[in-house]
Amino acid sequence: MAGLAAAAAVARRAGEVLRRRSLGGVRPLSSLQPSHAAASASDEVLVEGKASARAAVLNRPGHLNALTTTMGSRLNKFYESWEDNPDIGFVMMKGSGRAFSAGGDVVNLRRLIGEGKVEECKDFFKTLYMFIYVLGTYLKPHVAVLDGVTMGGGGGVSIPGTFRIATERTVFATPEVHIGFHPDAAASFYLSHLTGHVGEYLALTGEKLKAADMIALGLATHYSHSEGLDLVDERLAKLVTDDPSVIDSSLAQYGDIVYPDKTSIVHRLEVIDKCFSLETVEEIVDALESEAAKLNEEWCTLALKRLKEASPLALKVSLRSIREGRYQTLDECLVREYRMSVNGISKQFSHEFCEGVRARLVDKDLAPKWDPPALEYVSKDMVDAYFAPLGEFDPELKLPTESREAFI
């Protein structure tokens, strides 16, 4: 499904470029000297210039390039200006250091909640989700280099784009249930459109995937050894094009091939579908326990362990989110996820998020005190409240759907 969606996106983007050419809207692309310039207001997002491209470099290496409101805002501004610039054929995104992006800066969000600055948290979600929608509707080809940690929001700012290069250093996951939250930043869209019920599996267990599995599932489109990225970058720097097929062939020519090994998720899809297609989290846990006893395989035991370590409320909320995402468009998923995120940091539910972040990332004792403490105490009303429309004085997320048509 993801591969077909990517192919359709490439074709439609190419069609739109041709249509604009026929209307005289795109001028010949000009050559620009490569440069490395820091953004004027912040060095959290750097810009690299290439012949016919621009690259945004996420630059908080000490924080694994965790995303902030400032970064989301600058990305929005850069991408909108680059899309309107006829001299730029395609756009790239990379990360500094050993990560692409570990997701949103949840430690800072927890601090803001503790200080009563909930409006600043809402601004973060609004800004990030707006950028993800821009990326998912972008008219120019997009290449994300996922060299290193790519989790949560890191997937959100890359997977909706055209191409994603994974390396042997890539580690992908959507681990939000372990911090008392839900997979957001478009995760309910792209996870739900993976083959079978692997989306539910990844959302509820937070399992980490390597490059070969990302390629197999369609989360990544190309592979390169990390030491070969300079060659890929050098080749792309010389391209003067806005044609996705030219970029695709260059990535294939200068990239590498990787195959799933015997531990790959592709060998477990039948069991995953059998368990994670069930209606409730309780049924999924029971089925997985049965399979674990029967198969005696490490992955099954680890999946059960992850489920039992996660927030019970987050598990039920996340399962419903993925199920709803399967029948929604990208913009509908982002609007719903914004509603869920705002509710998730509200007085009613913020304990789960704050406690999860404390246990995993602040105190690092890995001993969160979830409330409710077990699945049987999570009522339907609680889950419904997480999805409830926002209040009269709390506007829903407004995306520019009339001017930007979604491609995926």
N, C-alpha and C positions, 0 to 999 in steps of 0.2 A: 504493500500500500504506500509506504513512504517513498519507495523508489519511483512508483508511478506518479505520485504527487510532484516529486522533484522534476521528473521529465516533463510533466505538463507545465510546471512553472517556468522551466527553461524555454519551452516552446512558446508560451504566451508572452513572456518577456521579450523574446526575439521578435515576435509578431508586432508588439507594441513599438519596439525600436524602428522596425521597418515602416510601420504606419506613420510614425513621426517624421521619418526621412522623406516619405512621399509628400508630406505636408510642408516640407522645407524647415522642420523644427530642429534639425540637428545639423550643425556645421561640421566640416572636416575636423578631425581630432588633431591637435597640435602637440609638438614635443615639448616636454618640460624637463629641466635638469633635476635629478634626484636631490632631495633635501631632507634634513631632519630638523623640524622646527617644533618647539614646545607650544602648546596652546597658550594664548596670551593670559588668560585669567587663572589657569591651573595647569599643573604638569601631570594631573591624573590621567589625562588622555593626550598622548602625543600624536603628531601627524607626520607621516612620511609621504613624500611626493615621488611619483614615478612617471614614466613617459605618458601613459594614458590612464593612470590610476591614482588613487589616494588610499593610504592605509591608516586606519585608526589603531593606535597602540595603547591598550589598557595598561596603565603604569602605576600600579600600587603593589610592587613585587613583595614588599614586606607583609602585605595582607592578602597574598595570593590573588591580587587584582580584584578583590571584593568590590562590588559596584556600589556607588554612592549616588545621591541625588544629583550632585554636581556632574558626575560622569555621565549619567543619563541625559542631563540637559545638554551637555556639550556634544554628545553623540547625536542627539536630535538635530542640533544646529548644523553640525558638520554634514550629516547625511542629507539633510534637506538642501543645503547649498551645493553639495556635490551632485545631487540628482539633477539640479537645474543647470549645471555647468556642462555645455556641450563638448568641452575639451576633455572631459573625464569619461572614459569608457566603462570602467568597472571600479569597484571598491573592495578593499580588504579590511580584515580586522585581525589583530594579533595581541598577544599578551607578553608582558615583561617577566623575566625570571622563569620560575619552574611551574607557572600556572598560566592557563588561558584566563579563566576566571572561576573562583570558588563560589560564585553566586552573589547575592546581595549581602551587604555588610550588616548581618543580623545582630552582631554584638552592639553596634551603634543603635540599631532600632530598639533593642532591649533597653539601652540607656535612655533613649528618648521617651519610651513608654514610662519608665520609672520616674522621669522628670515631668510627666504630664504633658509632653509635647507630641500628642497624638497627631495633630495636624501636619507636623513635619514628616511623620511616618506615612501619612496619606499622600503627601507630595512625592515621597520616594516611589511608592507603588504607581502612582499616576504617571510620573515621568518615565519610569522604566517600561511600563506597559505601553505607553505611547510610542516609545522608540521601537519596541518589538513589533508593533503594528506597522510602523514605517518600514522596518526591515522586511516584514512579511509581504509588503505590497510594493517593494522597491522595483523600479523599472530597469535598473542597471544590474548586471551580474554582480554577485557578492561572493567573496572567498574568505572563509574564516579558517585560521590556522590554529587548530586545537592541540597545541604542543604542551601537554601538561594537564594539570587539574582542571576539569571542566564540569562544574556541578551547579545544580539549581539554576539560578539566573544566568549562569555562563552558557547553559544550553539555550536559554531563551533568547540571548543576543547573538546566536549563531545558527541554530538549527532551522529557523524560518527562512534563512537566506538560501542562495542557490547552491553553493558548494561548501563542503566542510572537509578539511584535510586533518586526518588523525595520524599520530605518530606512536612509536613504541612507548613514549612517555605519557600518552593520553590516558586519563582515568575519568570516566563519566559516571555520574550518579545523580539521582534526584532524592536526596536523603531527608527531605523536610519532615517526614513523620517522626523522625528521631529528635526533632527539636519542637515537637508539638504544633506543627504547622502543616500546610498542604502543598503538594507540588504545584508551583505557580509559574509565572513568567512564561505562559503559553504551554507549560508542560501538559496540562489536561487536554490540549489539542494534539500535540505531536506524539505523546505517549499513546493516546487512545487510537491513533491511526496506524500504529505498528501492527505487525501480523498477530492474529489471534488475540490472546489475552496477556501477552507479554507486557503490555503497558501497565496493567493492574499489578503484575508481579514486580516491576521495577518501582512503581509508585509506593507499594506497601512494604517492600523489603529494603528499598534504598540500595540494592546491590550495585557494586561497582563493575563497570564494563571496560574492557580494553579495546584497542583499535579494531581488531579482527571482528569482534562481536558488533561493534558500532557499524562497521561496513556491512556485515551480514544483515543487520536489522534496518539499514537505511538511515541511521542517525548520522553517519559520516558517508561522504561520497568518494573520497580518495585517501590513499595512504602514502606516507613518505617517512623514511628514517629521519630522525631529527637532524643528523649530520648532513642530510641531503637537502634540508630546507633552504639553505643559502642558494643552491643551484636552482631550485624551484622559484625562489624569490627573484633571482637574477633573470630567469627566463620571463617571468611575469613582468618584470620591470621594463623589458624591451618590447612588450606587446603594445601595439597601438590599435585597440579594438574595443568594440562594445558587443561583440558576438559571443554569446555563451558557449557555442560549440567550439570556437577557437580556444577559449580558456579551458574548456573541458579536455580537449585533446592535448593541450600543453601540460595540464596537470597529470594526465595519464602517461604522457611520454616521459616526463621528468620525475614521476613518482615511482613507487615500488608496489609490489604485490604482497599481500599478507593473507594467510589462510587460517581459518579457525582450527584450534587444536582440540584434543580429546576432552578438555574441560569446558569447551565452549557452550554458551547458552543454546546454540542451535541444536544440540543433542538432547536438550531437556524440554523442548517446546511442547511435546505431546503431554507430558506430565503437568507442565505449567498451565496449559489450556484446560486440562481436566480439573485442576484445583481452582484456578483463578477465574474461571468462568462462572463459578457458583455465586449465588445471589448475595450472601452476607459474608462479613469478615469471619464470623464464627464458623460458618460452613467451610470457608477456605482453610482456616486453621485446622479443623477436624480432618479435612481431606488430605492436607499436607502431612499431618501426623500419621495418618494411615499409610501414605506413600513412603514416608521416612522409615517406618517400621518394615515395610515391604522391600524397599530398595537398598536400605543401609548405605546411602550415598551422602557424602559430606555436604554437597550443595543443598540438599533437602534439609538436613539438620541445621545448617547455617541460616537458611531462609526462615525456618521456624523460630530460631533464636532471635533474628532481627524483628520478626513480627511481635514477639513477646516483649522486646525491649522498647518498642515504639509506643507513642501515646495512643491509648485506646480510642479517644475521641478523634484524633488525627487520622487514624486508620479508617474509621467509618466515614468521615468527611471526605477523605481522599478517594476512597472507592467510589463513592457517589459522584465525585468530581470527574473522574476518568470516564465513568459510564455516561455521564451527561455530555462530556466532550466529544464522544464518538458521533454524536448527532448534531454537533454545532460547528459553525464556521469559526475561523480564527478570531474575528472580532467579537463574536458571541462568547467565546471562551475567555477572552481577556476581560470583557465587561463583567462576566460572572466571577472570574478570579479576583477582580478588584473588589467586588462586593464581599467575597469570602475573606479576603485579606483584611479589609476594614473591620469586618465583624470579628476576625481572628485576633485583632489587637484591641478590641473593645473591652470594657470592664468585665463583661461576662466570660470572655474566653482568654484574655491575655495571660492568665496564669500559666496556661499550657506552654505558650511560646516562650515566655520569660524563664520558666523553669527548665524547659528543654535546652535553651541557649546557655543558661547557667551551668547545667550539668555537663554539657558537651564541650562548650567553648570557653567558659569563664573559669569556673572552679575545676572543671574537667574530672569530676569524681565519677561520672557515668552512672549516677544514681538519682535520676529524676523522680520526684514524687508527683506522679500524674493524678489529675483530678477531672473525671472519675478514674479510679485506679485499675479498673478492669472492664473488658468489653460488655459484660452483662449489665453494667451500671450506666452505659451510654444509651440514653433514650432517643427515640425517633424525634422527639421535640427538640432535643439539643442539636441534633444534626440539622433539622429544619431551620433552627434559629441561625445557624452558621451560614445558611444560604439565603436568609431573609433579605428582602429589599432594604436599602438603606433608608434612614429616617428622612423626614420632611426637610431638614436643614443640612442634609448630608448628600450632595448630588452624586449620582452615579457617574461612572467613567464615560466620557464622551469621546468617541473616536471619529476621525474624519472619513467615515465610510462612504459618503457621497462623492468625495473627491479622490479617494484612493480605493480602488477595487482590489480585494484580496485575490491572490493567485493560487493559494494553497488551502 
